Amino acid sequence: MGKGRLLRAVRDRFAASVPVIYLDCGSPVYADRAEPEPDARSATTEVLLR
């Protein structure tokens, strides 16, 4: 979906004036935390996924 590209652009543009942290949630380091949680998605997210 291009989320990583968008976040890198925001970081590159604003990192000098605002603290911005890039965290790659797709990294295997975070795989144990990536399990779906019941009711973790909002109704808006559910509509967008359809």
PDB file with SEQRES, HELIX, SHEET and CRYST1 records, atoms N, CA, C and O in Angstrom:
SEQRES   1 A   50  MET GLY LYS GLY ARG LEU LEU ARG ALA VAL ARG ASP ARG          
SEQRES   2 A   50  PHE ALA ALA SER VAL PRO VAL ILE TYR LEU ASP CYS GLY          
SEQRES   3 A   50  SER PRO VAL TYR ALA ASP ARG ALA GLU PRO GLU PRO ASP          
SEQRES   4 A   50  ALA ARG SER ALA THR THR GLU VAL LEU LEU ARG                  
HELIX    1 AA1 LYS A    3  PHE A   14  1                                  12    
HELIX    2 AA2 PRO A   28  ARG A   33  5                                   6    
HELIX    3 AA3 ALA A   43  LEU A   49  1                                   7    
CRYST1    1.000    1.000    1.000  90.00  90.00  90.00 P 1           1          
ATOM      1  N   MET A   1       0.820  -1.195   0.000  1.00  0.00           N  
ATOM      2  CA  MET A   1       0.000   0.000   0.000  1.00  0.00           C  
ATOM      3  C   MET A   1       0.860   1.253   0.000  1.00  0.00           C  
ATOM      4  O   MET A   1       0.333   2.351  -0.180  1.00  0.00           O  
ATOM      5  N   GLY A   2       2.152   1.125   0.194  1.00  0.00           N  
ATOM      6  CA  GLY A   2       3.019   2.295   0.158  1.00  0.00           C  
ATOM      7  C   GLY A   2       3.169   3.009   1.486  1.00  0.00           C  
ATOM      8  O   GLY A   2       3.646   4.142   1.532  1.00  0.00           O  
ATOM      9  N   LYS A   3       2.766   2.357   2.568  1.00  0.00           N  
ATOM     10  CA  LYS A   3       2.857   3.009   3.883  1.00  0.00           C  
ATOM     11  C   LYS A   3       4.302   3.297   4.261  1.00  0.00           C  
ATOM     12  O   LYS A   3       4.612   4.357   4.805  1.00  0.00           O  
ATOM     13  N   GLY A   4       5.184   2.345   3.970  1.00  0.00           N  
ATOM     14  CA  GLY A   4       6.596   2.534   4.293  1.00  0.00           C  
ATOM     15  C   GLY A   4       7.191   3.694   3.531  1.00  0.00           C  
ATOM     16  O   GLY A   4       7.960   4.485   4.077  1.00  0.00           O  
ATOM     17  N   ARG A   5       6.828   3.788   2.261  1.00  0.00           N  
ATOM     18  CA  ARG A   5       7.330   4.888   1.433  1.00  0.00           C  
ATOM     19  C   ARG A   5       6.837   6.237   1.966  1.00  0.00           C  
ATOM     20  O   ARG A   5       7.602   7.198   2.039  1.00  0.00           O  
ATOM     21  N   LEU A   6       5.570   6.300   2.333  1.00  0.00           N  
ATOM     22  CA  LEU A   6       4.997   7.524   2.886  1.00  0.00           C  
ATOM     23  C   LEU A   6       5.679   7.894   4.198  1.00  0.00           C  
ATOM     24  O   LEU A   6       6.031   9.056   4.404  1.00  0.00           O  
ATOM     25  N   LEU A   7       5.869   6.929   5.080  1.00  0.00           N  
ATOM     26  CA  LEU A   7       6.505   7.210   6.367  1.00  0.00           C  
ATOM     27  C   LEU A   7       7.948   7.680   6.203  1.00  0.00           C  
ATOM     28  O   LEU A   7       8.399   8.567   6.928  1.00  0.00           O  
ATOM     29  N   ARG A   8       8.673   7.088   5.254  1.00  0.00           N  
ATOM     30  CA  ARG A   8      10.044   7.550   4.996  1.00  0.00           C  
ATOM     31  C   ARG A   8      10.043   8.982   4.488  1.00  0.00           C  
ATOM     32  O   ARG A   8      10.905   9.772   4.871  1.00  0.00           O  
ATOM     33  N   ALA A   9       9.081   9.332   3.626  1.00  0.00           N  
ATOM     34  CA  ALA A   9       8.998  10.704   3.118  1.00  0.00           C  
ATOM     35  C   ALA A   9       8.702  11.688   4.245  1.00  0.00           C  
ATOM     36  O   ALA A   9       9.292  12.766   4.302  1.00  0.00           O  
ATOM     37  N   VAL A  10       7.790  11.317   5.141  1.00  0.00           N  
ATOM     38  CA  VAL A  10       7.481  12.179   6.295  1.00  0.00           C  
ATOM     39  C   VAL A  10       8.709  12.320   7.182  1.00  0.00           C  
ATOM     40  O   VAL A  10       9.049  13.422   7.611  1.00  0.00           O  
ATOM     41  N   ARG A  11       9.371  11.208   7.455  1.00  0.00           N  
ATOM     42  CA  ARG A  11      10.575  11.250   8.296  1.00  0.00           C  
ATOM     43  C   ARG A  11      11.643  12.135   7.666  1.00  0.00           C  
ATOM     44  O   ARG A  11      12.241  12.969   8.346  1.00  0.00           O  
ATOM     45  N   ASP A  12      11.883  11.957   6.374  1.00  0.00           N  
ATOM     46  CA  ASP A  12      12.905  12.744   5.693  1.00  0.00           C  
ATOM     47  C   ASP A  12      12.580  14.233   5.694  1.00  0.00           C  
ATOM     48  O   ASP A  12      13.477  15.069   5.802  1.00  0.00           O  
ATOM     49  N   ARG A  13      11.307  14.560   5.576  1.00  0.00           N  
ATOM     50  CA  ARG A  13      10.901  15.968   5.508  1.00  0.00           C  
ATOM     51  C   ARG A  13      10.902  16.640   6.866  1.00  0.00           C  
ATOM     52  O   ARG A  13      11.302  17.799   6.975  1.00  0.00           O  
ATOM     53  N   PHE A  14      10.461  15.941   7.908  1.00  0.00           N  
ATOM     54  CA  PHE A  14      10.238  16.587   9.197  1.00  0.00           C  
ATOM     55  C   PHE A  14      11.206  16.197  10.305  1.00  0.00           C  
ATOM     56  O   PHE A  14      11.122  16.753  11.400  1.00  0.00           O  
ATOM     57  N   ALA A  15      12.109  15.279  10.067  1.00  0.00           N  
ATOM     58  CA  ALA A  15      12.991  14.788  11.128  1.00  0.00           C  
ATOM     59  C   ALA A  15      13.873  15.892  11.716  1.00  0.00           C  
ATOM     60  O   ALA A  15      14.251  15.814  12.885  1.00  0.00           O  
ATOM     61  N   ALA A  16      14.200  16.900  10.944  1.00  0.00           N  
ATOM     62  CA  ALA A  16      15.052  17.980  11.453  1.00  0.00           C  
ATOM     63  C   ALA A  16      14.329  18.851  12.480  1.00  0.00           C  
ATOM     64  O   ALA A  16      14.971  19.426  13.359  1.00  0.00           O  
ATOM     65  N   SER A  17      12.992  18.956  12.379  1.00  0.00           N  
ATOM     66  CA  SER A  17      12.256  19.838  13.284  1.00  0.00           C  
ATOM     67  C   SER A  17      11.378  19.103  14.292  1.00  0.00           C  
ATOM     68  O   SER A  17      10.997  19.672  15.315  1.00  0.00           O  
ATOM     69  N   VAL A  18      11.057  17.850  14.011  1.00  0.00           N  
ATOM     70  CA  VAL A  18      10.187  17.074  14.892  1.00  0.00           C  
ATOM     71  C   VAL A  18      10.798  15.683  15.066  1.00  0.00           C  
ATOM     72  O   VAL A  18      11.195  15.061  14.080  1.00  0.00           O  
ATOM     73  N   PRO A  19      10.879  15.190  16.292  1.00  0.00           N  
ATOM     74  CA  PRO A  19      11.409  13.835  16.468  1.00  0.00           C  
ATOM     75  C   PRO A  19      10.504  12.806  15.768  1.00  0.00           C  
ATOM     76  O   PRO A  19       9.314  12.706  16.065  1.00  0.00           O  
ATOM     77  N   VAL A  20      11.078  12.065  14.858  1.00  0.00           N  
ATOM     78  CA  VAL A  20      10.338  11.060  14.119  1.00  0.00           C  
ATOM     79  C   VAL A  20      11.089   9.743  14.226  1.00  0.00           C  
ATOM     80  O   VAL A  20      12.295   9.687  13.988  1.00  0.00           O  
ATOM     81  N   ILE A  21      10.376   8.690  14.584  1.00  0.00           N  
ATOM     82  CA  ILE A  21      10.993   7.367  14.712  1.00  0.00           C  
ATOM     83  C   ILE A  21      10.401   6.470  13.642  1.00  0.00           C  
ATOM     84  O   ILE A  21       9.184   6.418  13.465  1.00  0.00           O  
ATOM     85  N   TYR A  22      11.263   5.766  12.932  1.00  0.00           N  
ATOM     86  CA  TYR A  22      10.814   4.792  11.930  1.00  0.00           C  
ATOM     87  C   TYR A  22      10.950   3.415  12.543  1.00  0.00           C  
ATOM     88  O   TYR A  22      12.053   2.988  12.885  1.00  0.00           O  
ATOM     89  N   LEU A  23       9.844   2.724  12.682  1.00  0.00           N  
ATOM     90  CA  LEU A  23       9.818   1.395  13.265  1.00  0.00           C  
ATOM     91  C   LEU A  23       9.232   0.447  12.235  1.00  0.00           C  
ATOM     92  O   LEU A  23       8.071   0.586  11.852  1.00  0.00           O  
ATOM     93  N   ASP A  24      10.021  -0.513  11.786  1.00  0.00           N  
ATOM     94  CA  ASP A  24       9.572  -1.467  10.774  1.00  0.00           C  
ATOM     95  C   ASP A  24       8.848  -2.615  11.463  1.00  0.00           C  
ATOM     96  O   ASP A  24       9.476  -3.557  11.947  1.00  0.00           O  
ATOM     97  N   CYS A  25       7.531  -2.528  11.503  1.00  0.00           N  
ATOM     98  CA  CYS A  25       6.728  -3.548  12.179  1.00  0.00           C  
ATOM     99  C   CYS A  25       6.702  -4.859  11.413  1.00  0.00           C  
ATOM    100  O   CYS A  25       6.294  -5.882  11.963  1.00  0.00           O  
ATOM    101  N   GLY A  26       7.125  -4.854  10.160  1.00  0.00           N  
ATOM    102  CA  GLY A  26       7.182  -6.066   9.373  1.00  0.00           C  
ATOM    103  C   GLY A  26       8.445  -6.867   9.613  1.00  0.00           C  
ATOM    104  O   GLY A  26       8.601  -7.963   9.075  1.00  0.00           O  
ATOM    105  N   SER A  27       9.344  -6.330  10.414  1.00  0.00           N  
ATOM    106  CA  SER A  27      10.595  -6.998  10.715  1.00  0.00           C  
ATOM    107  C   SER A  27      10.344  -8.259  11.532  1.00  0.00           C  
ATOM    108  O   SER A  27       9.468  -8.271  12.397  1.00  0.00           O  
ATOM    109  N   PRO A  28      11.109  -9.325  11.267  1.00  0.00           N  
ATOM    110  CA  PRO A  28      10.942 -10.564  12.041  1.00  0.00           C  
ATOM    111  C   PRO A  28      11.156 -10.375  13.548  1.00  0.00           C  
ATOM    112  O   PRO A  28      10.673 -11.177  14.347  1.00  0.00           O  
ATOM    113  N   VAL A  29      11.864  -9.338  13.928  1.00  0.00           N  
ATOM    114  CA  VAL A  29      12.098  -9.064  15.350  1.00  0.00           C  
ATOM    115  C   VAL A  29      10.774  -8.850  16.081  1.00  0.00           C  
ATOM    116  O   VAL A  29      10.657  -9.179  17.262  1.00  0.00           O  
ATOM    117  N   TYR A  30       9.776  -8.300  15.384  1.00  0.00           N  
ATOM    118  CA  TYR A  30       8.496  -7.980  16.006  1.00  0.00           C  
ATOM    119  C   TYR A  30       7.405  -8.992  15.678  1.00  0.00           C  
ATOM    120  O   TYR A  30       6.235  -8.744  15.970  1.00  0.00           O  
ATOM    121  N   ALA A  31       7.759 -10.124  15.078  1.00  0.00           N  
ATOM    122  CA  ALA A  31       6.770 -11.110  14.640  1.00  0.00           C  
ATOM    123  C   ALA A  31       5.892 -11.601  15.792  1.00  0.00           C  
ATOM    124  O   ALA A  31       4.699 -11.834  15.601  1.00  0.00           O  
ATOM    125  N   ASP A  32       6.465 -11.758  16.972  1.00  0.00           N  
ATOM    126  CA  ASP A  32       5.674 -12.246  18.102  1.00  0.00           C  
ATOM    127  C   ASP A  32       4.619 -11.247  18.546  1.00  0.00           C  
ATOM    128  O   ASP A  32       3.634 -11.630  19.177  1.00  0.00           O  
ATOM    129  N   ARG A  33       4.807  -9.978  18.228  1.00  0.00           N  
ATOM    130  CA  ARG A  33       3.837  -8.946  18.600  1.00  0.00           C  
ATOM    131  C   ARG A  33       2.833  -8.665  17.488  1.00  0.00           C  
ATOM    132  O   ARG A  33       1.924  -7.854  17.667  1.00  0.00           O  
ATOM    133  N   ALA A  34       2.985  -9.317  16.354  1.00  0.00           N  
ATOM    134  CA  ALA A  34       2.148  -9.018  15.199  1.00  0.00           C  
ATOM    135  C   ALA A  34       0.902  -9.893  15.113  1.00  0.00           C  
ATOM    136  O   ALA A  34       0.157  -9.803  14.137  1.00  0.00           O  
ATOM    137  N   GLU A  35       0.665 -10.720  16.096  1.00  0.00           N  
ATOM    138  CA  GLU A  35      -0.524 -11.565  16.084  1.00  0.00           C  
ATOM    139  C   GLU A  35      -1.773 -10.693  16.180  1.00  0.00           C  
ATOM    140  O   GLU A  35      -1.798  -9.732  16.948  1.00  0.00           O  
ATOM    141  N   PRO A  36      -2.800 -11.016  15.415  1.00  0.00           N  
ATOM    142  CA  PRO A  36      -4.045 -10.241  15.492  1.00  0.00           C  
ATOM    143  C   PRO A  36      -4.681 -10.347  16.879  1.00  0.00           C  
ATOM    144  O   PRO A  36      -4.664 -11.404  17.511  1.00  0.00           O  
ATOM    145  N   GLU A  37      -5.229  -9.249  17.324  1.00  0.00           N  
ATOM    146  CA  GLU A  37      -5.927  -9.225  18.601  1.00  0.00           C  
ATOM    147  C   GLU A  37      -7.412  -9.028  18.333  1.00  0.00           C  
ATOM    148  O   GLU A  37      -7.784  -8.259  17.447  1.00  0.00           O  
ATOM    149  N   PRO A  38      -8.248  -9.702  19.078  1.00  0.00           N  
ATOM    150  CA  PRO A  38      -9.695  -9.514  18.882  1.00  0.00           C  
ATOM    151  C   PRO A  38     -10.085  -8.048  19.069  1.00  0.00           C  
ATOM    152  O   PRO A  38      -9.645  -7.395  20.016  1.00  0.00           O  
ATOM    153  N   ASP A  39     -10.901  -7.548  18.171  1.00  0.00           N  
ATOM    154  CA  ASP A  39     -11.413  -6.165  18.237  1.00  0.00           C  
ATOM    155  C   ASP A  39     -10.312  -5.109  18.161  1.00  0.00           C  
ATOM    156  O   ASP A  39     -10.519  -3.981  18.609  1.00  0.00           O  
ATOM    157  N   ALA A  40      -9.154  -5.444  17.606  1.00  0.00           N  
ATOM    158  CA  ALA A  40      -8.064  -4.481  17.518  1.00  0.00           C  
ATOM    159  C   ALA A  40      -8.260  -3.496  16.370  1.00  0.00           C  
ATOM    160  O   ALA A  40      -7.704  -2.398  16.387  1.00  0.00           O  
ATOM    161  N   ARG A  41      -9.043  -3.886  15.381  1.00  0.00           N  
ATOM    162  CA  ARG A  41      -9.275  -3.005  14.241  1.00  0.00           C  
ATOM    163  C   ARG A  41     -10.526  -2.175  14.444  1.00  0.00           C  
ATOM    164  O   ARG A  41     -11.515  -2.633  15.017  1.00  0.00           O  
ATOM    165  N   SER A  42     -10.461  -0.946  13.962  1.00  0.00           N  
ATOM    166  CA  SER A  42     -11.638  -0.087  14.046  1.00  0.00           C  
ATOM    167  C   SER A  42     -12.612  -0.440  12.931  1.00  0.00           C  
ATOM    168  O   SER A  42     -12.261  -1.153  11.991  1.00  0.00           O  
ATOM    169  N   ALA A  43     -13.810   0.053  13.038  1.00  0.00           N  
ATOM    170  CA  ALA A  43     -14.820  -0.180  12.000  1.00  0.00           C  
ATOM    171  C   ALA A  43     -14.353   0.393  10.668  1.00  0.00           C  
ATOM    172  O   ALA A  43     -14.610  -0.189   9.615  1.00  0.00           O  
ATOM    173  N   THR A  44     -13.673   1.525  10.713  1.00  0.00           N  
ATOM    174  CA  THR A  44     -13.156   2.155   9.496  1.00  0.00           C  
ATOM    175  C   THR A  44     -12.147   1.248   8.810  1.00  0.00           C  
ATOM    176  O   THR A  44     -12.195   1.077   7.591  1.00  0.00           O  
ATOM    177  N   THR A  45     -11.244   0.670   9.573  1.00  0.00           N  
ATOM    178  CA  THR A  45     -10.257  -0.235   9.008  1.00  0.00           C  
ATOM    179  C   THR A  45     -10.916  -1.450   8.379  1.00  0.00           C  
ATOM    180  O   THR A  45     -10.502  -1.902   7.312  1.00  0.00           O  
ATOM    181  N   GLU A  46     -11.925  -1.971   9.029  1.00  0.00           N  
ATOM    182  CA  GLU A  46     -12.630  -3.125   8.491  1.00  0.00           C  
ATOM    183  C   GLU A  46     -13.285  -2.796   7.156  1.00  0.00           C  
ATOM    184  O   GLU A  46     -13.268  -3.623   6.244  1.00  0.00           O  
ATOM    185  N   VAL A  47     -13.856  -1.612   7.028  1.00  0.00           N  
ATOM    186  CA  VAL A  47     -14.487  -1.205   5.773  1.00  0.00           C  
ATOM    187  C   VAL A  47     -13.433  -1.066   4.679  1.00  0.00           C  
ATOM    188  O   VAL A  47     -13.671  -1.465   3.539  1.00  0.00           O  
ATOM    189  N   LEU A  48     -12.286  -0.511   5.008  1.00  0.00           N  
ATOM    190  CA  LEU A  48     -11.234  -0.311   4.020  1.00  0.00           C  
ATOM    191  C   LEU A  48     -10.646  -1.636   3.551  1.00  0.00           C  
ATOM    192  O   LEU A  48     -10.169  -1.724   2.420  1.00  0.00           O  
ATOM    193  N   LEU A  49     -10.667  -2.652   4.379  1.00  0.00           N  
ATOM    194  CA  LEU A  49     -10.123  -3.955   4.010  1.00  0.00           C  
ATOM    195  C   LEU A  49     -11.030  -4.717   3.064  1.00  0.00           C  
ATOM    196  O   LEU A  49     -10.577  -5.654   2.406  1.00  0.00           O  
ATOM    197  N   ARG A  50     -12.261  -4.353   2.980  1.00  0.00           N  
ATOM    198  CA  ARG A  50     -13.221  -5.073   2.116  1.00  0.00           C  
ATOM    199  C   ARG A  50     -13.135  -4.646   0.703  1.00  0.00           C  
ATOM    200  O   ARG A  50     -13.872  -5.155  -0.142  1.00  0.00           O  
TER     201      ARG A  50                                                      
END                                                                             
